[in-house]
Amino acid sequence: MSVRVIDLSFSYGSREILHNISFQIKKRNLVCLLGPNGVGKSTLFRNILGILSGYKGTILVNEQNTEGLSIEQMAKLIAYIPQSHETTFNFSVFDMVLMGTTSQTSLISIPGKKQRELVEAALERLGIGHLKNRGFAQISGGERQLTLIARALVQQTKVLIMDEPTANLDYGNQIRVLEQVKSLTEDGYTIIQATHQPDQAFLFADEVLALKDGKILAQGSPKEIITTDFINTLYDVTVDVQSLYDDQMRVCVPVTALRKR
Ligand SMILES: Nc1ncnc2c1ncn2[C@@H]1O[C@H](COP(=O)(O)OP(=O)(O)OP(=O)(O)O)[C@@H](O)[C@H]1O
């Protein structure tokens, strides 16, 4: 198992967000974490990443208990990819990615040849080698997201956590970024990504993990889990789950919106 969470509970002050949750994620799987706004997806990620202290339970990454690990030790186990954002800093794409190698060097040492080669390889792997000298503030949202993924790859961990990697991206960039993300599982990466789009899970995920009321509502293959009842329970909206292309693909159609047309 790549990630194992056992009886995890977490509260902000007296408000409990996660209640006794347990799940495990297999190596080389892409898992979509679904759940309504404010349910605790980012809180779960912050617990797994070791950013929040004071949780109850056990978190194992690659069978290593993460409790008490330093930031440097955590960075060797797991990488976090935030949403791409507008930025006023204008580091080059190359330098942005190079920052991901700091877990292998001390903060004050200058990255060497090995680190620069890792950056070149990550940029090529994600098809953005041609952007390396461009400013991070002067590339598109999709290119910025791929740059942030490259920054995680040079960390040389095999477990990646992504917070809505396609938020703010246009449709074409959503698909391009997700195709790259999916292809990383073929290189041995395990990926947990939060998403608000169940259809993305049908297209790209090996598994769905759903959070509701501080608990795991369901875990399993997208076809097994994403049904009319599931979407209704999770998001309080009525959809019809349609099968397309001999059931190679399914999509959620919000039928209440159709009736109003
Ligand atoms: N630092 C904090 N202190 C107190 N409460 C917090 C803190 N961070 C988040 N919360 C609350 O905890 C709950 C879970 O927040 P979290 O950000 O984990 O949800 P989420 O599922 O990631 O939401 P979204 O889909 O909107 O990004 C929310 O009610 C939020 O307001």
The ligand as an SDF file (V2000), in Angstrom:
LIG
                    3D

 31 33  0  0  0  0  0  0  0  0999 V2000
   -7.4090   26.5500    9.9230 N   0  0  0  0  0  0  0  0  0  0  0  0
   -8.7010   26.3180   10.1510 C   0  0  0  0  0  0  0  0  0  0  0  0
   -9.2630   26.6060   11.3360 N   0  0  0  0  0  0  0  0  0  0  0  0
  -10.5680   26.3390   11.6010 C   0  0  0  0  0  0  0  0  0  0  0  0
  -11.4190   25.7810   10.7140 N   0  0  0  0  0  0  0  0  0  0  0  0
  -10.9090   25.4780    9.4880 C   0  0  0  0  0  0  0  0  0  0  0  0
   -9.5360   25.7300    9.1500 C   0  0  0  0  0  0  0  0  0  0  0  0
   -9.3300   25.3120    7.8740 N   0  0  0  0  0  0  0  0  0  0  0  0
  -10.5170   24.8260    7.4400 C   0  0  0  0  0  0  0  0  0  0  0  0
  -11.4550   24.9300    8.4050 N   0  0  0  0  0  0  0  0  0  0  0  0
  -12.8620   24.4750    8.3240 C   0  0  0  0  0  0  0  0  0  0  0  0
  -12.8490   23.0600    8.2610 O   0  0  0  0  0  0  0  0  0  0  0  0
  -13.8270   22.5840    7.3370 C   0  0  0  0  0  0  0  0  0  0  0  0
  -13.1420   21.7400    6.2750 C   0  0  0  0  0  0  0  0  0  0  0  0
  -12.3410   22.5920    5.4700 O   0  0  0  0  0  0  0  0  0  0  0  0
  -11.4910   22.0500    4.2420 P   0  0  0  0  0  0  0  0  0  0  0  0
  -10.7770   23.2150    3.6590 O   0  0  0  0  0  0  0  0  0  0  0  0
  -10.7020   20.8870    4.6710 O   0  0  0  0  0  0  0  0  0  0  0  0
  -12.6740   21.5630    3.2650 O   0  0  0  0  0  0  0  0  0  0  0  0
  -12.6100   21.1360    1.7250 P   0  0  0  0  0  0  0  0  0  0  0  0
  -13.4020   19.8840    1.6150 O   0  0  0  0  0  0  0  0  0  0  0  0
  -11.1930   21.0860    1.2570 O   0  0  0  0  0  0  0  0  0  0  0  0
  -13.3960   22.3350    1.0450 O   0  0  0  0  0  0  0  0  0  0  0  0
  -13.3950   22.9020   -0.4770 P   0  0  0  0  0  0  0  0  0  0  0  0
  -13.9540   21.8170   -1.3570 O   0  0  0  0  0  0  0  0  0  0  0  0
  -14.3270   24.0550   -0.3880 O   0  0  0  0  0  0  0  0  0  0  0  0
  -11.9930   23.2920   -0.8030 O   0  0  0  0  0  0  0  0  0  0  0  0
  -14.5290   23.8150    6.7900 C   0  0  0  0  0  0  0  0  0  0  0  0
  -15.7190   24.0160    7.5120 O   0  0  0  0  0  0  0  0  0  0  0  0
  -13.5470   24.9420    7.0590 C   0  0  0  0  0  0  0  0  0  0  0  0
  -14.2090   26.1620    7.2490 O   0  0  0  0  0  0  0  0  0  0  0  0
  1  2  1  0
  2  3  1  0
  2  7  2  0
  3  4  2  0
  4  5  1  0
  5  6  2  0
  6  7  1  0
  6 10  1  0
  7  8  1  0
  8  9  2  0
  9 10  1  0
 10 11  1  0
 11 12  1  0
 11 30  1  0
 12 13  1  0
 13 14  1  0
 13 28  1  0
 14 15  1  0
 15 16  1  0
 16 17  2  0
 16 18  1  0
 16 19  1  0
 19 20  1  0
 20 21  2  0
 20 22  1  0
 20 23  1  0
 23 24  1  0
 24 25  2  0
 24 26  1  0
 24 27  1  0
 28 29  1  0
 28 30  1  0
 30 31  1  0
M  END
$$$$
